[in-house]
Amino acid sequence: NDPNVVLGAAETRFLKPVRRGDRLVASAQTVGSEGRKREVRVEATVNSDTVFEGTFTCFVLERHVLGDTGSE
């Protein structure tokens, strides 16, 4: 849970339709880490059926990409 993370790439698959009112449960796990690069695998289910899966490539930065936002 780093405060300054940007998305570099996403490979996603929507496997089944989801209807309004469905209870969607998502889980994420870091599956790779090299330097500032992180690979995160996400799976979402409805009633134990996988409806979404994806792998996200993220990069942890030392500071926010917009620089000093003056929010501190």
DRENSETI-176836 format. One line per 5 residues: number of its first residue (from 1); their letters; for each residue x negated, y negated, z of C-alpha. Coordinates in pm, whole numbers, plus 32768, in hexadecimal, padded with zeros to 4 digits. Layout:
# DRENSETI-176836
NUM) A) X/Y/Z | ...
END
This chain:
# DRENSETI-176836
1) NDPNV) 8000/8000/8000 | 7F12/7EF6/7F88 | 7F9E/7D93/7F6E | 7F0D/7D45/7E15 | 7F5A/7E54/7D17
6) VLGAA) 7F9E/7E34/7BA2 | 802F/7F37/7AB7 | 7F46/7FA0/799F | 8013/80B2/78F7 | 8148/8185/7926
11) ETRFL) 81A9/82D3/7891 | 8314/831A/78E9 | 8422/8413/788D | 8593/83F5/78D5 | 8602/8561/78E1
16) KPVRR) 8776/8552/7934 | 8880/8443/7947 | 88D2/83A2/7A94 | 8A2F/8328/7AE1 | 8A9F/820B/7BBF
21) GDRLV) 8ACE/8294/7D1C | 89C1/83A1/7CFA | 88C8/83AC/7E19 | 8773/8380/7D7B | 8647/83EE/7E4C
26) ASAQT) 84EE/8385/7DD3 | 839D/83F9/7E52 | 8244/837E/7DF4 | 80EB/840C/7E2F | 7F91/838B/7DDE
31) VGSEG) 7EF6/84A0/7D0A | 7DB2/83F5/7CA8 | 7CCD/82E2/7D1F | 7B91/8263/7C7A | 7B05/8114/7CE7
36) RKREV) 7C23/801B/7CCE | 7CF4/80FD/7BED | 7E15/81C9/7C7A | 7EEE/82CF/7BD0 | 8045/82ED/7C70
41) RVEAT) 813C/8402/7C1E | 82AE/83BB/7C53 | 83D5/84AA/7C4B | 8544/8453/7C7D | 8655/8550/7CC3
46) VNSDT) 87CF/855F/7CDF | 8852/868D/7DA1 | 86FA/8733/7D84 | 86FF/870E/7C06 | 85D8/864A/7B7C
51) VFEGT) 8660/8525/7AB1 | 8522/8456/7A8A | 83AC/8492/7A8F | 828D/83AB/7A4A | 8120/835F/7A7C
56) FTCFV) 80B5/81FA/7ABE | 7F52/8175/7A9C | 7F1A/8056/7B8F | 7DF4/7F7A/7BE7 | 7DAC/7EE9/7D3F
61) LERHV) 7D2D/7D83/7D2D | 7C6D/7CB9/7E2E | 7D5C/7B95/7E0A | 7EA9/7B4A/7D66 | 7E9F/7B28/7BEA
66) LGDTG) 7F35/79C9/7C03 | 7E26/7958/7CF3 | 7E7A/788C/7E27 | 7FF4/786A/7E34 | 7FE9/779E/7F72
71) SE) 80CF/7892/8024 | 7FEB/78CC/8150
END
